[in-house]
Amino acid sequence: MMRARSTGLFVFLIGLLPAALAQAQENTLVDSDHPLLISAQSGERSRLPVTFDADDLPAAEPHPLLQNFEPSPQDAAVPAQVQMPEDSPAVDTSSPCMTVLTDPTYRMANQFPAGQWAMQYLTGVLITPYHFGIPIGQQVHMNFLMENVRFSRVIRGNDPSRFLRGSSEFVVELHCMPIIYGPGTTVIGGAVYGRYNFSFTSRERLVFYLQAGGGCMYSDAYLYPPTSLVSAFNFIIHIGGGCHYFINRSLSLDLESTYYHYSNGGIVMPNVSINGANEFIGFTYYFGRK
């Protein structure tokens, strides 16, 4: 029984301890002269005496390396210039790819001046009447080994003030085409073209061009009927485009996709005609360049 009473008294005293501590803390705050308590008791707002102004901080000693350094007013007035990554070139011009395509030695704006003469040679198989498996008309199947030699002269150089800024060429073509499949043995002819060069870029080895024109030709295919060329004399209509890749200033490798139409214009009936197209490869030599 005595042990139970002692345990109850101990629990009672433990329960009174938090209340006694809270009363003692309250008495301490009431007797305090803290500004917040004084303003709360009087009902008036009191400005805190503690501020955090930068001027209240103690001045730090300068670094020994900066003690004798005093920036001039002129330096202080000029803002610092920082070079951002955007200021650097986006492409490394020294890379092999840029050297191949954009070598500054081959400035096409200067490579096609008015009066420039050139000679071009192209070869390939002209397939008729099929191109990429698409039949064209009811023509007799004939294939030609195209051997073209062209002489050209730039009649108008580059001009950035024009809408068409590139250069223009007058082209004379001489071609001899052995017939490798179909009636006949050979075709001999010539034509004149107008060519436009996309040569207005300042740093390129690669120059594209478009051309079109016409002429006339002779073939002995009319002696071997049935044939699409029913007369010895026929007209030529030509449309094509290609590109020059300059190996050096005087020589370029050429690739061309071209379309040819041969017919006698109704001089001899029936005028069956020939339509053919294919890709050709060759080179161009530019006279007078070093």
C-alpha positions in Angstrom: 0.0 0.0 0.0 2.8 2.4 0.8 4.5 1.7 -2.5 1.3 2.6 -4.4 0.9 5.9 -2.5 4.5 6.8 -3.3 4.1 6.1 -7.0 0.9 8.2 -7.1 2.7 11.2 -5.4 5.6 10.9 -7.8 3.3 11.0 -10.8 1.5 14.0 -9.3 4.7 16.0 -8.9 5.8 15.2 -12.5 2.5 16.5 -13.8 2.9 19.8 -11.9 6.4 20.4 -13.3 5.5 21.8 -16.9 2.9 24.2 -15.4 5.5 25.5 -12.9 8.1 26.0 -15.7 5.5 27.9 -17.9 4.6 30.2 -15.0 8.2 31.0 -14.3 8.9 31.9 -18.0 5.8 34.1 -18.1 7.0 36.0 -15.1 10.4 36.5 -16.7 8.9 38.0 -19.9 6.6 40.4 -18.0 9.6 41.8 -16.0 11.6 42.1 -19.3 12.2 45.5 -21.0 12.4 44.0 -24.5 11.0 46.5 -27.1 8.5 44.1 -28.5 6.9 43.5 -25.1 6.9 47.2 -24.2 5.1 48.0 -27.5 2.7 45.2 -27.0 1.7 46.3 -23.4 1.4 50.0 -24.4 -0.5 49.4 -27.7 2.0 51.5 -29.6 4.2 50.4 -32.5 7.9 50.4 -31.7 10.7 50.5 -34.3 13.2 47.7 -33.9 16.5 49.0 -32.8 18.3 46.2 -34.7 18.9 46.8 -38.4 20.8 44.9 -41.1 22.3 47.7 -43.2 25.4 47.0 -45.1 27.0 50.1 -43.5 26.7 48.4 -40.1 29.0 45.6 -41.2 32.7 46.0 -40.4 34.9 46.8 -43.4 36.9 43.8 -44.5 40.6 44.2 -45.1 41.4 44.1 -48.8 43.4 41.3 -50.2 47.2 41.9 -50.1 47.3 41.8 -54.0 44.6 44.5 -54.2 45.9 46.9 -51.6 47.9 48.9 -54.1 45.4 48.7 -56.9 43.1 51.6 -57.5 41.0 51.5 -60.7 41.0 54.8 -62.6 37.6 56.5 -63.2 38.0 55.8 -67.0 38.3 52.1 -66.4 35.3 52.1 -64.1 33.1 53.9 -66.7 33.8 51.3 -69.4 31.8 48.1 -69.0 33.6 44.8 -69.3 33.4 43.2 -72.7 32.7 39.5 -72.6 33.0 37.4 -75.7 30.1 35.0 -75.9 30.3 31.6 -77.7 28.1 33.0 -80.4 30.9 35.3 -81.5 33.0 32.3 -82.6 32.4 30.8 -86.1 29.7 28.1 -86.2 31.7 26.0 -88.6 35.4 25.1 -88.5 36.6 26.4 -91.9 39.8 24.3 -91.6 37.9 21.0 -91.7 38.5 18.8 -94.8 34.8 18.9 -95.7 34.9 22.7 -95.9 38.2 22.7 -97.8 36.7 20.4 -100.5 33.5 22.4 -101.0 34.5 26.0 -100.0 38.2 26.4 -100.7 38.7 30.2 -101.1 41.0 29.6 -104.0 37.9 28.8 -106.1 35.9 32.0 -105.9 33.2 31.4 -108.5 32.3 35.1 -108.6 35.6 35.6 -110.3 35.8 32.3 -112.4 33.0 33.2 -114.9 33.9 36.7 -116.3 32.5 37.8 -119.6 34.6 36.5 -122.4 35.7 33.3 -120.7 36.2 30.4 -123.2 35.9 26.8 -122.3 35.7 23.3 -123.9 33.5 20.5 -122.5 33.5 16.8 -123.3 30.7 14.5 -122.2 30.0 10.8 -122.8 27.3 8.3 -121.8 24.6 6.1 -123.3 21.4 7.8 -124.5 18.6 5.3 -124.1 15.4 5.6 -126.2 12.5 5.4 -126.0 12.8 4.5 -122.3 14.0 6.5 -119.3 14.0 4.9 -115.9 11.7 2.2 -117.2 9.0 4.7 -118.3 7.9 4.1 -122.0 7.6 7.3 -124.2 5.4 6.9 -127.3 5.4 4.1 -129.8 9.0 4.5 -130.9 11.5 1.9 -132.1 14.0 1.0 -129.4 17.3 2.7 -130.2 20.4 3.3 -127.9 23.2 5.7 -128.8 26.7 6.1 -127.4 26.8 9.9 -126.9 30.1 11.6 -127.6 29.7 15.4 -127.2 32.2 18.1 -127.6 31.1 21.7 -126.6 32.7 25.1 -127.0 31.3 27.9 -124.8 31.9 31.5 -124.1 30.6 33.5 -121.2 28.6 36.4 -122.6 27.5 37.9 -119.3 29.4 37.6 -116.0 28.0 37.7 -112.5 26.1 40.8 -111.4 24.6 41.0 -107.9 22.3 43.9 -109.0 20.4 41.6 -111.4 17.6 39.2 -110.4 19.5 36.4 -112.0 22.9 37.1 -110.5 24.8 34.2 -112.2 26.7 34.1 -115.5 25.3 33.3 -118.9 27.1 31.2 -121.6 26.6 30.6 -125.4 27.4 27.0 -126.1 28.0 25.2 -129.5 27.8 21.4 -129.4 29.1 18.9 -131.9 28.1 15.3 -131.3 28.7 11.9 -132.9 26.6 9.1 -131.7 27.2 5.5 -132.8 24.0 3.5 -132.7 24.7 0.6 -130.4 21.2 -0.9 -130.5 18.5 -0.5 -133.1 18.4 0.3 -136.9 21.2 2.4 -138.4 24.9 2.9 -137.6 25.5 6.5 -136.6 24.1 10.0 -135.9 26.1 13.2 -136.5 24.8 16.6 -135.6 25.3 19.9 -133.9 23.3 22.3 -131.8 23.5 25.7 -130.0 22.5 26.2 -126.4 22.0 29.0 -123.9 23.4 28.1 -120.4 22.9 29.8 -117.0 25.5 29.1 -114.3 24.6 29.5 -110.7 28.1 30.9 -110.1 27.3 33.9 -107.9 28.4 32.3 -104.6 31.8 33.5 -103.4 33.3 30.3 -101.9 32.4 27.2 -103.8 34.0 24.5 -105.9 30.6 23.2 -107.0 28.6 25.1 -109.6 25.3 24.1 -111.0 23.9 25.0 -114.4 20.8 24.8 -116.6 20.8 24.8 -120.4 18.4 24.5 -123.4 18.6 24.8 -127.2 18.3 23.1 -130.5 20.0 22.1 -133.7 20.0 19.5 -136.5 21.5 16.1 -137.3 22.0 13.4 -139.9 21.4 9.7 -139.4 21.4 6.7 -141.8 18.8 5.0 -139.6 16.1 5.7 -142.2 17.8 3.1 -144.5 17.0 0.4 -142.0 13.2 0.3 -141.5 11.3 0.0 -139.3 12.9 3.0 -137.6 11.9 6.1 -135.6 14.1 8.3 -137.8 12.3 8.1 -141.2 14.4 10.8 -142.8 18.1 11.6 -143.1 17.7 15.1 -141.8 16.2 15.7 -138.3 15.9 18.5 -135.8 17.3 18.5 -132.3 15.6 19.9 -129.1 17.7 19.7 -125.9 17.0 20.5 -122.3 19.4 19.6 -119.5 21.2 20.5 -116.3 24.3 19.6 -114.5 27.2 20.6 -112.3 30.9 21.4 -112.4 33.2 20.3 -109.6 36.4 22.2 -109.9 39.6 20.1 -109.4 41.7 23.2 -110.0 41.1 26.6 -111.6 41.3 25.3 -115.1 39.6 21.9 -114.9 36.3 20.7 -113.6 34.6 17.3 -113.5 31.1 17.4 -114.9 27.9 15.5 -114.3 24.8 16.2 -116.4 21.3 14.9 -116.8 19.9 15.7 -120.2 16.9 15.2 -122.5 17.0 15.0 -126.3 14.2 15.0 -128.9 14.9 14.1 -132.5 12.3 14.5 -135.3 12.0 15.8 -138.8 9.3 18.3 -138.0 6.8 16.6 -140.4 9.0 16.9 -143.5 8.6 13.1 -144.0 5.6 11.2 -142.7 5.0 9.4 -140.5 7.1 11.5 -138.2 7.7 9.0 -135.4 10.6 10.9 -133.7 12.8 9.9 -130.8 12.8 10.9 -127.1 15.6 9.9 -124.9 17.3 11.0 -121.6 20.0 9.8 -119.3 23.0 10.9 -117.2 26.4 11.8 -118.7 29.9 12.4 -117.3 32.8 14.4 -118.6 35.1 17.4 -117.9 35.5 21.1 -118.8 38.7 22.9 -119.6 38.8 26.7 -119.1 41.2 28.5 -121.3 43.5 31.2 -120.0 43.4 30.3 -116.4 46.5 29.6 -114.3 
